[in-house]
Amino acid sequence: MATRAEPAQAPLPERRPELDAIRMLVVIGLVFFHSALVFAADDDFYVKNAETSEAVMIIAGFGVVWAMPLLFLISGLGAWHSLQRRGAGGFAGERLLRLGVPLVFATLALNPLPQWLRLRSADAAYHESYLRFLPRFYDVHLEPEEFPFLVQGEHFETGHLWFVVLLLAFSLMLVPFHRWLPRERVRRIRDRVAEATLHRRGVVFLPALAFAVICAFARLEEDYAGWHRWSYLLFFVAGFALATDDRFRTVMRRDAGTAAWLGALLFAAAGPGFALADEPFTEMTVLATASRALFGAAGWCLVVAIPGLLDRRRPEQPRAAPKPTPTTRRRLYGYLAAAVLPLYVLHQPIVVAVAYFVTGWSAPIPVEYAVLVVIALILTLTAYELLVRRTRATRFLFGMRP
């Protein structure tokens, strides 16, 4: 039986520097976000400060609604181009190496530390050594109903690497669909949708309804940055679809301003429900359900707005200082793009370790928070520069190209 040939390698797409900037902004922002959770009154972070504040989660909520969804959308955009260059088999192999290897390595080598520090922080009488704790962390079993988080245990966790788990699962799920879907029919549907979106204002906001329904009735999951895990699949697929036609990019630029205002208004409207409901993430009261629906719709609008605003073309303004040469700019973008995954993998164990010592101080929250962020940022960037990117072995373990 004849099999469908792998597509020939496509030329590299134009690099979009604003997407590199967004990815780096989100990952660096996670240091600020996870450091803030140390001082949040209503969050079960690994290490908690004695003094907490309810204002932390209110301030952090605006980042929650768009940051991780935008990472999945950008990942979907990249998946389209990667599939065109490598074909289905090459894409699957590349994803397993670039995501699977750091996922396994970091889960086994880095993730036990936050869990051990959680136990030490919660109980002053807990004196079990790290080496004695490790077998308890590795005591695991399979739970298929938790797919794709199949490996579970009393102390075992993928922790902040849930993003990598989902991204790897979504990428591998995409491969058979990309390989076997009827290309001509899909192309015709894409053209009709692209034309409708281009010529009819407001069509780009229709997916907000799907996100509103998922958030309202599937509920939200605090362990996955406040969204239901399968909401992220829609953002990933949306990014994949948007990459297939430049008309979608035009629409995002055109409607970015409207999307930003609408997203901000929807998020503000969701706020009172989250503040007043007893369990806003899960309870099925009218107030909580409506607030989650507004949250989901706001997330889509902001995910459309942010890259659209950053992608808008503006006339060049004269500058006193010389512009960076194209070579320097490409090197900077290349450095940022390569650093994103390793920094993401490294940041949370470092934040938790620093917080374990900082929270013992008798200082005001703003002082402890500032010190925690500065030290964690310095250590994360230093660990990447000195311990990860300098050798082929460590680059491989953290999903970087040789």
Secondary structure in CASP SS format (residue, H / E / C, confidence):
PFRMAT SS
TARGET T0000
AUTHOR 0000-0000-0000
METHOD secondary structure of the structure
MODEL  1
M C 1.00
A C 1.00
T C 1.00
R C 1.00
A C 1.00
E C 1.00
P C 1.00
A C 1.00
Q C 1.00
A C 1.00
P C 1.00
L C 1.00
P C 1.00
E C 1.00
R C 1.00
R C 1.00
P H 1.00
E H 1.00
L H 1.00
D H 1.00
A H 1.00
I H 1.00
R H 1.00
M H 1.00
L H 1.00
V H 1.00
V H 1.00
I H 1.00
G H 1.00
L H 1.00
V H 1.00
F H 1.00
F H 1.00
H H 1.00
S H 1.00
A H 1.00
L H 1.00
V C 1.00
F C 1.00
A E 1.00
A C 1.00
D C 1.00
D C 1.00
D C 1.00
F C 1.00
Y C 1.00
V C 1.00
K C 1.00
N C 1.00
A C 1.00
E C 1.00
T C 1.00
S E 1.00
E C 1.00
A H 1.00
V H 1.00
M H 1.00
I H 1.00
I H 1.00
A H 1.00
G H 1.00
F H 1.00
G H 1.00
V H 1.00
V C 1.00
W C 1.00
A H 1.00
M H 1.00
P H 1.00
L H 1.00
L H 1.00
F H 1.00
L H 1.00
I H 1.00
S H 1.00
G H 1.00
L H 1.00
G H 1.00
A H 1.00
W H 1.00
H H 1.00
S H 1.00
L H 1.00
Q H 1.00
R H 1.00
R H 1.00
G H 1.00
A H 1.00
G H 1.00
G H 1.00
F H 1.00
A H 1.00
G H 1.00
E H 1.00
R H 1.00
L H 1.00
L H 1.00
R H 1.00
L H 1.00
G H 1.00
V H 1.00
P H 1.00
L H 1.00
V H 1.00
F H 1.00
A H 1.00
T H 1.00
L H 1.00
A H 1.00
L C 1.00
N C 1.00
P H 1.00
L H 1.00
P H 1.00
Q H 1.00
W H 1.00
L H 1.00
R H 1.00
L H 1.00
R H 1.00
S H 1.00
A H 1.00
D C 1.00
A C 1.00
A C 1.00
Y C 1.00
H C 1.00
E C 1.00
S C 1.00
Y H 1.00
L H 1.00
R H 1.00
F H 1.00
L H 1.00
P H 1.00
R H 1.00
F H 1.00
Y C 1.00
D C 1.00
V C 1.00
H E 1.00
L E 1.00
E C 1.00
P H 1.00
E H 1.00
E H 1.00
F C 1.00
P C 1.00
F C 1.00
L C 1.00
V E 1.00
Q E 1.00
G C 1.00
E C 1.00
H C 1.00
F C 1.00
E C 1.00
T C 1.00
G H 1.00
H H 1.00
L H 1.00
W H 1.00
F H 1.00
V H 1.00
V H 1.00
L H 1.00
L H 1.00
L H 1.00
A H 1.00
F H 1.00
S H 1.00
L H 1.00
M H 1.00
L H 1.00
V H 1.00
P H 1.00
F H 1.00
H H 1.00
R H 1.00
W H 1.00
L C 1.00
P C 1.00
R H 1.00
E H 1.00
R H 1.00
V H 1.00
R H 1.00
R H 1.00
I H 1.00
R H 1.00
D H 1.00
R H 1.00
V H 1.00
A H 1.00
E H 1.00
A H 1.00
T H 1.00
L H 1.00
H H 1.00
R C 1.00
R C 1.00
G C 1.00
V H 1.00
V H 1.00
F H 1.00
L C 1.00
P H 1.00
A H 1.00
L H 1.00
A H 1.00
F H 1.00
A H 1.00
V H 1.00
I H 1.00
C H 1.00
A H 1.00
F H 1.00
A C 1.00
R C 1.00
L C 1.00
E C 1.00
E H 1.00
D H 1.00
Y H 1.00
A C 1.00
G C 1.00
W C 1.00
H C 1.00
R H 1.00
W H 1.00
S H 1.00
Y H 1.00
L H 1.00
L H 1.00
F H 1.00
F H 1.00
V H 1.00
A H 1.00
G H 1.00
F H 1.00
A H 1.00
L H 1.00
A C 1.00
T C 1.00
D C 1.00
D H 1.00
R H 1.00
F H 1.00
R H 1.00
T H 1.00
V H 1.00
M H 1.00
R H 1.00
R H 1.00
D H 1.00
A H 1.00
G H 1.00
T H 1.00
A H 1.00
A H 1.00
W H 1.00
L H 1.00
G H 1.00
A H 1.00
L H 1.00
L H 1.00
F H 1.00
A H 1.00
A H 1.00
A H 1.00
G H 1.00
P H 1.00
G H 1.00
F H 1.00
A H 1.00
L H 1.00
A C 1.00
D C 1.00
E C 1.00
P C 1.00
F C 1.00
T C 1.00
E C 1.00
M C 1.00
T C 1.00
V H 1.00
L H 1.00
A H 1.00
T H 1.00
A H 1.00
S H 1.00
R H 1.00
A H 1.00
L H 1.00
F H 1.00
G H 1.00
A H 1.00
A H 1.00
G H 1.00
W H 1.00
C H 1.00
L H 1.00
V H 1.00
V H 1.00
A H 1.00
I H 1.00
P H 1.00
G H 1.00
L H 1.00
L H 1.00
D H 1.00
R C 1.00
R C 1.00
R C 1.00
P C 1.00
E C 1.00
Q C 1.00
P C 1.00
R C 1.00
A C 1.00
A C 1.00
P C 1.00
K C 1.00
P C 1.00
T C 1.00
P H 1.00
T H 1.00
T H 1.00
R H 1.00
R H 1.00
R H 1.00
L H 1.00
Y H 1.00
G H 1.00
Y H 1.00
L H 1.00
A H 1.00
A H 1.00
A H 1.00
V H 1.00
L H 1.00
P H 1.00
L H 1.00
Y H 1.00
V H 1.00
L H 1.00
H H 1.00
Q H 1.00
P H 1.00
I H 1.00
V H 1.00
V H 1.00
A H 1.00
V H 1.00
A H 1.00
Y H 1.00
F H 1.00
V H 1.00
T C 1.00
G C 1.00
W C 1.00
S C 1.00
A C 1.00
P C 1.00
I H 1.00
P H 1.00
V H 1.00
E H 1.00
Y H 1.00
A H 1.00
V H 1.00
L H 1.00
V H 1.00
V H 1.00
I H 1.00
A H 1.00
L H 1.00
I H 1.00
L H 1.00
T H 1.00
L H 1.00
T H 1.00
A H 1.00
Y H 1.00
E H 1.00
L H 1.00
L H 1.00
V H 1.00
R C 1.00
R C 1.00
T C 1.00
R H 1.00
A H 1.00
T H 1.00
R H 1.00
F H 1.00
L H 1.00
F C 1.00
G C 1.00
M C 1.00
R C 1.00
P C 1.00
END
